[in-house]
Amino acid sequence: MKPPFYYGWVIVVTLFFVNFAVHATGTLNLGLFVIPMGEAMGISRSTFGWLTTARYLASGFTSLFLGRLLDRFGPRLIIPVAALVTGMGVIGFGLADNVLQLFILFTIVGLAGLSTPGGGILSTVPVAKWFVRRRGVALGLASLGLGVGGIVLLPVTQLFIEVVDWRDAWLYLGIVSMVLIIPMSLLFLRRQPEDMGLRPDGDPVVIEQQSPGEQNAEEEAVWTIGEALRTRAFWMLVMAMMLGGFGMGASVHRIPYWVEKGFDADLVAVAISADAGGAAAMLLLVGFLLDRFPARFVAAGAYLGFTMAVGLMLVASSATEMFTSTILWGLSVGINIVSQTYMWANYFGRAFLGTIRGLTMPTIMLASAFGAPVVGYIYDNSDGYELAWQSLMAIYLLALVVMLSATPPSKALDAAVSAVASD
């Protein structure tokens, strides 16, 4: 019997708002604080990079445990607790008097596991557990909150900074994040469809087919963490995402780069919002592409887009070129956000997805952690960002090659052939 309404779409909507609110926690909008906080507290660009590093490293460490907790208990309590810790930490950013306090606060926010690029595993793994055939579309719609959040919250952040100063801006942003995330997560999030007597994608329930929580072999390939670690695909995905993660960590420097290039700060904020708009547009499309084409080709498109966006940054001299670069970056972010979680689930199944993602996130976060300070160091010692952007282009091209070579492991291929045959 097929249920008239599939609860998985409630999960998608809830995590849309979680992803929306993540942009109030010092992710994409952190770049808007680099100049005012740097001037007020004497913080160098490389130090800002190390603050981002502290958050990424902490997030990578805690993901080892969060992934297992998601597999066992689900996100219903984990996300509200993470949102509370993150929100209070964000408020603390505005109260800090020195860099040491900021390092402690950024580390605490990272340990919460929510304020990471793409929302981290907390806002993606739960969606992937509720869908198989329509996983790409579901992940795209939930991740759309990141694009919409960027469009809305970046100019709002800039407005806060200009009207009430950067310290009070952090206060308001922390409150916004908690109000948007905590109540909805407590009310609506659930672990997986089997806990509610349902099947992935809202497929008809077959009586006495299996016990709650057990995976159906016909739905997808299921890998244990030990089996996944012995595949070539696992390590190729880790390598590609580590290279891409380095570039994402460096992205905090894009806003000060454009401002120091001579563009008005308000115009740059709008351009970065266009970045988020590009991500939002792609998030609507990339899910359909992932459900219909080999995932590694779609994922590799992100690295090609990043390369083009960075190349344009080096030569841009007009607002049109700046907007083109930021939109290209946003389109690539949209592909990257959805394809990462999709590929892990598509290659290795739902059953241990949280554990697998939790194991891989530290390496990806480690690479992301050093992107920001390395670029900051290059800036501080070469009087500009040009060398950093040239290096970043080479890294993204290497990530493109590695991703294209990450063919699915045999179980995933067998499951894909079976799915096509059944259709």
ZADO-6971 format. One line per field, with one value per residue (C-alpha): residue in three letters; chain; x, y, z; residue number from 0. Coordinates in steps of 0.5 Angstrom, whole numbers, plus 500, padded with zeros to 3 digits. Layout:
<recs>
residuo = (ALA, ...) $
cadena = (A, ...) $
px = (X, ...) $
py = (Y, ...) $
pz = (Z, ...) $
num = (NUM, ...) $
</recs>
This chain:
<recs>
residuo = (MET, LYS, PRO, PRO, PHE, TYR, TYR, GLY, TRP, VAL, ILE, VAL, VAL, THR, LEU, PHE, PHE, VAL, ASN, PHE, ALA, VAL, HIS, ALA, THR, GLY, THR, LEU, ASN, LEU, GLY, LEU, PHE, VAL, ILE, PRO, MET, GLY, GLU, ALA, MET, GLY, ILE, SER, ARG, SER, THR, PHE, GLY, TRP, LEU, THR, THR, ALA, ARG, TYR, LEU, ALA, SER, GLY, PHE, THR, SER, LEU, PHE, LEU, GLY, ARG, LEU, LEU, ASP, ARG, PHE, GLY, PRO, ARG, LEU, ILE, ILE, PRO, VAL, ALA, ALA, LEU, VAL, THR, GLY, MET, GLY, VAL, ILE, GLY, PHE, GLY, LEU, ALA, ASP, ASN, VAL, LEU, GLN, LEU, PHE, ILE, LEU, PHE, THR, ILE, VAL, GLY, LEU, ALA, GLY, LEU, SER, THR, PRO, GLY, GLY, GLY, ILE, LEU, SER, THR, VAL, PRO, VAL, ALA, LYS, TRP, PHE, VAL, ARG, ARG, ARG, GLY, VAL, ALA, LEU, GLY, LEU, ALA, SER, LEU, GLY, LEU, GLY, VAL, GLY, GLY, ILE, VAL, LEU, LEU, PRO, VAL, THR, GLN, LEU, PHE, ILE, GLU, VAL, VAL, ASP, TRP, ARG, ASP, ALA, TRP, LEU, TYR, LEU, GLY, ILE, VAL, SER, MET, VAL, LEU, ILE, ILE, PRO, MET, SER, LEU, LEU, PHE, LEU, ARG, ARG, GLN, PRO, GLU, ASP, MET, GLY, LEU, ARG, PRO, ASP, GLY, ASP, PRO, VAL, VAL, ILE, GLU, GLN, GLN, SER, PRO, GLY, GLU, GLN, ASN, ALA, GLU, GLU, GLU, ALA, VAL, TRP, THR, ILE, GLY, GLU, ALA, LEU, ARG, THR, ARG, ALA, PHE, TRP, MET, LEU, VAL, MET, ALA, MET, MET, LEU, GLY, GLY, PHE, GLY, MET, GLY, ALA, SER, VAL, HIS, ARG, ILE, PRO, TYR, TRP, VAL, GLU, LYS, GLY, PHE, ASP, ALA, ASP, LEU, VAL, ALA, VAL, ALA, ILE, SER, ALA, ASP, ALA, GLY, GLY, ALA, ALA, ALA, MET, LEU, LEU, LEU, VAL, GLY, PHE, LEU, LEU, ASP, ARG, PHE, PRO, ALA, ARG, PHE, VAL, ALA, ALA, GLY, ALA, TYR, LEU, GLY, PHE, THR, MET, ALA, VAL, GLY, LEU, MET, LEU, VAL, ALA, SER, SER, ALA, THR, GLU, MET, PHE, THR, SER, THR, ILE, LEU, TRP, GLY, LEU, SER, VAL, GLY, ILE, ASN, ILE, VAL, SER, GLN, THR, TYR, MET, TRP, ALA, ASN, TYR, PHE, GLY, ARG, ALA, PHE, LEU, GLY, THR, ILE, ARG, GLY, LEU, THR, MET, PRO, THR, ILE, MET, LEU, ALA, SER, ALA, PHE, GLY, ALA, PRO, VAL, VAL, GLY, TYR, ILE, TYR, ASP, ASN, SER, ASP, GLY, TYR, GLU, LEU, ALA, TRP, GLN, SER, LEU, MET, ALA, ILE, TYR, LEU, LEU, ALA, LEU, VAL, VAL, MET, LEU, SER, ALA, THR, PRO, PRO, SER, LYS, ALA, LEU, ASP, ALA, ALA, VAL, SER, ALA, VAL, ALA, SER, ASP) $
cadena = (A, A, A, A, A, A, A, A, A, A, A, A, A, A, A, A, A, A, A, A, A, A, A, A, A, A, A, A, A, A, A, A, A, A, A, A, A, A, A, A, A, A, A, A, A, A, A, A, A, A, A, A, A, A, A, A, A, A, A, A, A, A, A, A, A, A, A, A, A, A, A, A, A, A, A, A, A, A, A, A, A, A, A, A, A, A, A, A, A, A, A, A, A, A, A, A, A, A, A, A, A, A, A, A, A, A, A, A, A, A, A, A, A, A, A, A, A, A, A, A, A, A, A, A, A, A, A, A, A, A, A, A, A, A, A, A, A, A, A, A, A, A, A, A, A, A, A, A, A, A, A, A, A, A, A, A, A, A, A, A, A, A, A, A, A, A, A, A, A, A, A, A, A, A, A, A, A, A, A, A, A, A, A, A, A, A, A, A, A, A, A, A, A, A, A, A, A, A, A, A, A, A, A, A, A, A, A, A, A, A, A, A, A, A, A, A, A, A, A, A, A, A, A, A, A, A, A, A, A, A, A, A, A, A, A, A, A, A, A, A, A, A, A, A, A, A, A, A, A, A, A, A, A, A, A, A, A, A, A, A, A, A, A, A, A, A, A, A, A, A, A, A, A, A, A, A, A, A, A, A, A, A, A, A, A, A, A, A, A, A, A, A, A, A, A, A, A, A, A, A, A, A, A, A, A, A, A, A, A, A, A, A, A, A, A, A, A, A, A, A, A, A, A, A, A, A, A, A, A, A, A, A, A, A, A, A, A, A, A, A, A, A, A, A, A, A, A, A, A, A, A, A, A, A, A, A, A, A, A, A, A, A, A, A, A, A, A, A, A, A, A, A, A, A, A, A, A, A, A, A, A, A, A, A, A, A, A, A, A, A, A, A, A, A, A, A, A, A, A, A, A, A, A, A, A, A, A, A, A, A, A, A, A, A, A, A, A, A, A, A, A, A, A) $
px = (500, 503, 502, 498, 503, 511, 514, 520, 518, 517, 524, 526, 523, 525, 532, 531, 530, 536, 541, 538, 540, 547, 548, 547, 553, 559, 560, 559, 558, 564, 568, 563, 567, 574, 575, 571, 573, 580, 581, 577, 581, 588, 587, 591, 588, 592, 589, 582, 584, 587, 580, 577, 582, 580, 573, 574, 579, 574, 568, 572, 574, 567, 564, 567, 562, 556, 556, 555, 550, 546, 546, 543, 539, 537, 538, 532, 535, 542, 541, 537, 543, 548, 544, 544, 551, 553, 548, 551, 558, 556, 553, 560, 564, 561, 563, 570, 575, 581, 584, 584, 577, 575, 579, 576, 569, 570, 573, 566, 562, 566, 565, 557, 558, 553, 557, 561, 561, 554, 552, 556, 553, 548, 543, 545, 545, 538, 535, 539, 537, 530, 531, 534, 531, 529, 535, 538, 532, 531, 538, 537, 531, 534, 540, 537, 536, 543, 543, 536, 540, 546, 541, 537, 542, 549, 545, 542, 549, 552, 546, 547, 554, 552, 546, 548, 556, 559, 559, 551, 550, 553, 548, 542, 545, 546, 539, 536, 540, 537, 530, 530, 533, 531, 523, 522, 528, 525, 518, 519, 526, 526, 531, 529, 523, 523, 522, 515, 513, 515, 520, 525, 521, 514, 514, 509, 510, 510, 507, 512, 518, 523, 524, 524, 531, 533, 536, 532, 537, 533, 533, 541, 548, 549, 557, 560, 565, 570, 568, 568, 575, 577, 575, 579, 573, 573, 580, 579, 573, 576, 582, 578, 574, 580, 583, 576, 575, 582, 579, 572, 576, 580, 573, 573, 578, 574, 570, 576, 580, 574, 573, 581, 581, 577, 569, 564, 563, 555, 556, 561, 555, 550, 555, 556, 549, 549, 554, 548, 543, 547, 548, 540, 539, 544, 541, 534, 538, 543, 539, 535, 542, 545, 539, 540, 547, 553, 555, 562, 561, 556, 561, 567, 563, 564, 571, 571, 567, 571, 577, 574, 571, 578, 581, 576, 578, 585, 583, 576, 576, 569, 562, 560, 566, 566, 558, 560, 566, 561, 555, 560, 563, 556, 553, 559, 558, 551, 554, 559, 554, 549, 554, 558, 553, 549, 556, 557, 550, 550, 556, 556, 548, 544, 545, 552, 552, 553, 559, 562, 561, 563, 570, 571, 569, 576, 580, 576, 575, 583, 584, 579, 582, 588, 586, 584, 591, 595, 592, 592, 599, 601, 597, 601, 608, 606, 602, 596, 592, 595, 599, 594, 589, 594, 595, 588, 586, 592, 589, 582, 584, 587, 581, 577, 582, 581, 574, 573, 577, 573, 568, 563, 565, 562, 556, 554, 554, 550, 545, 545, 544, 538, 535, 535, 532, 527, 525) $
py = (500, 507, 512, 518, 523, 522, 524, 525, 531, 534, 532, 536, 542, 542, 542, 547, 552, 549, 550, 557, 559, 556, 563, 567, 563, 566, 562, 565, 572, 572, 575, 581, 582, 581, 589, 592, 586, 587, 594, 594, 589, 589, 582, 580, 576, 570, 570, 571, 564, 561, 562, 559, 553, 552, 552, 547, 542, 542, 540, 535, 532, 532, 529, 522, 522, 526, 521, 515, 519, 520, 513, 511, 516, 521, 529, 531, 532, 533, 539, 543, 542, 544, 550, 552, 552, 555, 561, 562, 562, 567, 572, 571, 573, 580, 580, 578, 583, 579, 574, 568, 569, 569, 562, 559, 561, 559, 552, 551, 553, 548, 543, 544, 541, 546, 552, 548, 549, 546, 545, 539, 532, 534, 537, 533, 525, 526, 527, 522, 517, 518, 518, 513, 514, 521, 523, 528, 532, 531, 534, 539, 542, 541, 545, 550, 553, 555, 559, 562, 564, 567, 571, 574, 574, 577, 583, 583, 582, 588, 592, 590, 592, 599, 600, 597, 596, 589, 587, 588, 584, 578, 578, 579, 573, 569, 570, 569, 562, 559, 562, 559, 552, 549, 549, 546, 541, 539, 538, 535, 531, 524, 519, 515, 512, 505, 508, 510, 504, 507, 506, 510, 515, 514, 507, 502, 498, 491, 488, 483, 485, 487, 489, 497, 500, 494, 495, 492, 489, 491, 499, 500, 497, 497, 497, 497, 502, 496, 494, 502, 503, 497, 500, 505, 509, 511, 514, 517, 521, 523, 526, 530, 533, 534, 538, 542, 543, 547, 552, 553, 554, 560, 563, 567, 572, 573, 579, 583, 582, 585, 591, 592, 591, 598, 595, 599, 594, 594, 592, 587, 584, 584, 580, 575, 575, 573, 568, 565, 566, 562, 557, 557, 556, 550, 547, 547, 543, 539, 534, 532, 531, 527, 522, 522, 522, 519, 523, 523, 527, 532, 533, 534, 540, 544, 544, 546, 552, 554, 554, 559, 563, 564, 565, 571, 574, 575, 579, 582, 590, 591, 590, 586, 581, 581, 579, 574, 571, 570, 567, 562, 561, 560, 555, 551, 551, 549, 543, 541, 542, 536, 532, 530, 527, 524, 521, 518, 515, 513, 509, 506, 506, 509, 504, 507, 513, 518, 513, 514, 521, 522, 518, 522, 529, 530, 529, 534, 539, 539, 541, 546, 549, 550, 554, 560, 561, 559, 564, 569, 568, 569, 575, 578, 576, 578, 584, 581, 575, 574, 568, 565, 565, 562, 556, 555, 554, 549, 545, 545, 543, 537, 536, 535, 530, 526, 526, 524, 518, 516, 510, 507, 501, 494, 494, 500, 498, 492, 496, 501, 496, 492, 499, 500, 493, 494, 501) $
pz = (500, 498, 503, 500, 502, 504, 510, 507, 504, 511, 512, 506, 508, 515, 512, 507, 513, 517, 511, 510, 517, 516, 513, 519, 523, 519, 513, 507, 510, 514, 509, 510, 517, 515, 514, 520, 525, 522, 523, 530, 533, 529, 526, 519, 513, 515, 522, 519, 515, 522, 525, 519, 520, 527, 526, 520, 524, 530, 525, 522, 529, 531, 525, 527, 532, 529, 523, 528, 532, 526, 524, 530, 533, 527, 527, 531, 538, 535, 530, 535, 540, 535, 533, 540, 541, 534, 536, 542, 539, 534, 539, 542, 536, 537, 545, 544, 546, 543, 538, 543, 545, 537, 537, 542, 540, 532, 535, 539, 533, 529, 534, 534, 526, 523, 521, 515, 508, 505, 512, 513, 514, 519, 514, 508, 511, 514, 507, 503, 508, 506, 499, 494, 486, 488, 492, 487, 487, 495, 496, 491, 494, 501, 499, 496, 503, 502, 496, 498, 505, 502, 497, 503, 509, 506, 504, 511, 514, 511, 513, 520, 520, 517, 521, 528, 528, 527, 534, 534, 527, 530, 536, 531, 526, 532, 534, 527, 526, 533, 532, 525, 526, 533, 533, 526, 528, 534, 531, 524, 524, 524, 523, 517, 513, 516, 523, 521, 517, 511, 505, 501, 496, 499, 495, 497, 504, 503, 509, 513, 508, 513, 520, 521, 520, 515, 508, 502, 498, 491, 493, 493, 494, 502, 504, 511, 513, 512, 505, 503, 505, 501, 494, 490, 489, 496, 496, 489, 492, 498, 494, 489, 495, 499, 493, 492, 500, 500, 495, 499, 505, 501, 499, 505, 502, 496, 499, 501, 494, 491, 495, 495, 488, 488, 488, 493, 499, 498, 491, 493, 498, 492, 487, 493, 493, 486, 488, 492, 487, 482, 487, 488, 481, 480, 486, 483, 477, 479, 483, 476, 473, 478, 478, 470, 469, 472, 478, 477, 471, 474, 480, 476, 473, 479, 479, 472, 474, 480, 475, 470, 476, 479, 472, 471, 478, 476, 470, 472, 471, 471, 475, 470, 470, 478, 477, 472, 476, 483, 479, 476, 483, 486, 480, 482, 489, 488, 484, 489, 495, 492, 489, 495, 499, 493, 491, 498, 498, 491, 491, 498, 500, 506, 512, 514, 510, 517, 519, 512, 511, 519, 517, 511, 513, 517, 511, 507, 513, 514, 507, 508, 514, 511, 505, 508, 512, 506, 502, 507, 508, 501, 501, 507, 504, 497, 497, 493, 492, 485, 486, 491, 485, 480, 485, 486, 479, 479, 485, 482, 475, 479, 483, 476, 473, 480, 480, 473, 475, 481, 477, 482, 486, 483, 488, 486, 479, 480, 484, 478, 473, 477, 478, 470, 469, 474, 471) $
num = (0, 1, 2, 3, 4, 5, 6, 7, 8, 9, 10, 11, 12, 13, 14, 15, 16, 17, 18, 19, 20, 21, 22, 23, 24, 25, 26, 27, 28, 29, 30, 31, 32, 33, 34, 35, 36, 37, 38, 39, 40, 41, 42, 43, 44, 45, 46, 47, 48, 49, 50, 51, 52, 53, 54, 55, 56, 57, 58, 59, 60, 61, 62, 63, 64, 65, 66, 67, 68, 69, 70, 71, 72, 73, 74, 75, 76, 77, 78, 79, 80, 81, 82, 83, 84, 85, 86, 87, 88, 89, 90, 91, 92, 93, 94, 95, 96, 97, 98, 99, 100, 101, 102, 103, 104, 105, 106, 107, 108, 109, 110, 111, 112, 113, 114, 115, 116, 117, 118, 119, 120, 121, 122, 123, 124, 125, 126, 127, 128, 129, 130, 131, 132, 133, 134, 135, 136, 137, 138, 139, 140, 141, 142, 143, 144, 145, 146, 147, 148, 149, 150, 151, 152, 153, 154, 155, 156, 157, 158, 159, 160, 161, 162, 163, 164, 165, 166, 167, 168, 169, 170, 171, 172, 173, 174, 175, 176, 177, 178, 179, 180, 181, 182, 183, 184, 185, 186, 187, 188, 189, 190, 191, 192, 193, 194, 195, 196, 197, 198, 199, 200, 201, 202, 203, 204, 205, 206, 207, 208, 209, 210, 211, 212, 213, 214, 215, 216, 217, 218, 219, 220, 221, 222, 223, 224, 225, 226, 227, 228, 229, 230, 231, 232, 233, 234, 235, 236, 237, 238, 239, 240, 241, 242, 243, 244, 245, 246, 247, 248, 249, 250, 251, 252, 253, 254, 255, 256, 257, 258, 259, 260, 261, 262, 263, 264, 265, 266, 267, 268, 269, 270, 271, 272, 273, 274, 275, 276, 277, 278, 279, 280, 281, 282, 283, 284, 285, 286, 287, 288, 289, 290, 291, 292, 293, 294, 295, 296, 297, 298, 299, 300, 301, 302, 303, 304, 305, 306, 307, 308, 309, 310, 311, 312, 313, 314, 315, 316, 317, 318, 319, 320, 321, 322, 323, 324, 325, 326, 327, 328, 329, 330, 331, 332, 333, 334, 335, 336, 337, 338, 339, 340, 341, 342, 343, 344, 345, 346, 347, 348, 349, 350, 351, 352, 353, 354, 355, 356, 357, 358, 359, 360, 361, 362, 363, 364, 365, 366, 367, 368, 369, 370, 371, 372, 373, 374, 375, 376, 377, 378, 379, 380, 381, 382, 383, 384, 385, 386, 387, 388, 389, 390, 391, 392, 393, 394, 395, 396, 397, 398, 399, 400, 401, 402, 403, 404, 405, 406, 407, 408, 409, 410, 411, 412, 413, 414, 415, 416, 417, 418, 419, 420, 421, 422) $
</recs>
